[in-house]
């Protein structure tokens, strides 16, 4: 693999994510919300994540900047990154499919919201976050730039660590013992580990 193809894979990976998410965003707009919890804080976190996962790497892919932060391209690492991106696509698709109309980009509870515990949710409470972590790792492996490569880990990591506690608290308040029992038998983002 060459750097050119690593950049193409990153671009196609991002385009694929959008293609997976777009129909769910469309349906989400028409699903009434019972509770919106995110507000300005959530919007700020989403902006930070978007900047690290898309804006900063897109600048590098399109312009090669910031060139001072470039490091040696490693084809084998890029292949691993491509595989991680493919796995993230599959997991991202499955989470949207399993969530159905319960999905939202912000911390919302839908009218007739159901606690999803089947499919990929039978083992992980937050498989969509797992998919985003895979994307962030893939980006770091595909883009040989000390700024653009890890920008996804920093950007998404900020969202994840500032949001996960609030999200789980919201779910516990909404679903009570049902959610607490679910927490007891699942992991957050890595099966069997965390």
URCORCOR-V978250 format. One record per residue. N is the residue number from 1. PHI is phi in degrees with one decimal (* if undefined). Layout:
N:PHI + N:PHI
//
This chain:
1:* + 2:-110.2 + 3:-59.9 + 4:-55.4 + 5:-70.0 + 6:-63.6 + 7:-66.4 + 8:-62.3 + 9:-62.1 + 10:-60.0 + 11:-61.1 + 12:-64.4 + 13:-61.3 + 14:-65.9 + 15:-61.8 + 16:-62.9 + 17:-60.7 + 18:-64.1 + 19:-62.4 + 20:-68.7 + 21:-78.8 + 22:-51.7 + 23:-63.2 + 24:-73.2 + 25:-62.6 + 26:-60.7 + 27:-66.7 + 28:-61.4 + 29:-62.0 + 30:-100.7 + 31:-99.8 + 32:-62.8 + 33:-103.7 + 34:-90.3 + 35:-150.6 + 36:-114.4 + 37:-110.4 + 38:-72.2 + 39:66.7 + 40:-64.0 + 41:-61.2 + 42:-65.7 + 43:-62.7 + 44:-62.5 + 45:-64.0 + 46:-63.6 + 47:-65.7 + 48:-61.3 + 49:-62.8 + 50:-60.2 + 51:-62.5 + 52:-74.3 + 53:-89.3 + 54:-131.4 + 55:-62.2 + 56:-61.9 + 57:-67.0 + 58:-63.5 + 59:-60.4 + 60:-65.1 + 61:-61.8 + 62:-83.8 + 63:-121.3 + 64:80.1 + 65:-97.5 + 66:-81.9 + 67:-61.6 + 68:-63.7 + 69:-97.8 + 70:-66.6 + 71:-136.1 + 72:-58.7 + 73:-72.2 + 74:-115.3 + 75:-54.9 + 76:-63.5 + 77:-63.5 + 78:-64.5 + 79:-63.4 + 80:-63.8 + 81:-61.4 + 82:-62.7 + 83:-65.0 + 84:-63.6 + 85:-64.8 + 86:-61.7 + 87:-64.1 + 88:-64.5 + 89:-59.1 + 90:-59.1 + 91:-65.8 + 92:-62.0 + 93:-61.4 + 94:-63.0 + 95:-64.1 + 96:-65.4 + 97:-63.4 + 98:-69.0 + 99:-75.5 + 100:58.6 + 101:-75.9 + 102:-78.5 + 103:-76.3 + 104:-154.9 + 105:-75.9 + 106:-104.2 + 107:-79.8 + 108:-122.1 + 109:-110.2 + 110:-82.6 + 111:-63.8 + 112:60.8 + 113:-65.9 + 114:-117.0 + 115:-79.3 + 116:-87.1 + 117:-130.9 + 118:-114.9 + 119:64.5 + 120:-67.9 + 121:-77.0 + 122:-72.2 + 123:-115.1 + 124:-124.7 + 125:-78.2 + 126:-133.8 + 127:-64.6 + 128:-67.7 + 129:-65.8 + 130:-59.4 + 131:-63.2 + 132:-66.5 + 133:-62.1 + 134:-62.2 + 135:-60.0 + 136:-61.7 + 137:-66.3 + 138:-57.8 + 139:-60.8 + 140:-63.5 + 141:-81.4 + 142:-83.0 + 143:-106.3 + 144:-81.3 + 145:-146.1 + 146:-65.4 + 147:-99.7 + 148:-72.1 + 149:-59.4 + 150:-81.0 + 151:-58.5 + 152:-67.5 + 153:-63.7 + 154:-68.9 + 155:-64.5 + 156:-70.0 + 157:-57.9 + 158:-61.1 + 159:-60.8 + 160:-59.2 + 161:-72.4 + 162:-88.5 + 163:-112.8 + 164:-58.9 + 165:-63.1 + 166:-64.6 + 167:-65.4 + 168:-67.4 + 169:-64.5 + 170:-60.8 + 171:-66.0 + 172:-65.1 + 173:-66.7 + 174:-80.4 + 175:-111.2 + 176:55.5 + 177:-61.8 + 178:-58.3 + 179:-71.9 + 180:-61.0 + 181:-67.1 + 182:-62.5 + 183:-59.5 + 184:-65.1 + 185:-109.6 + 186:-130.7 + 187:-114.4 + 188:-68.0 + 189:-134.9 + 190:-126.8 + 191:-54.9 + 192:76.2 + 193:-123.9 + 194:-143.1
//
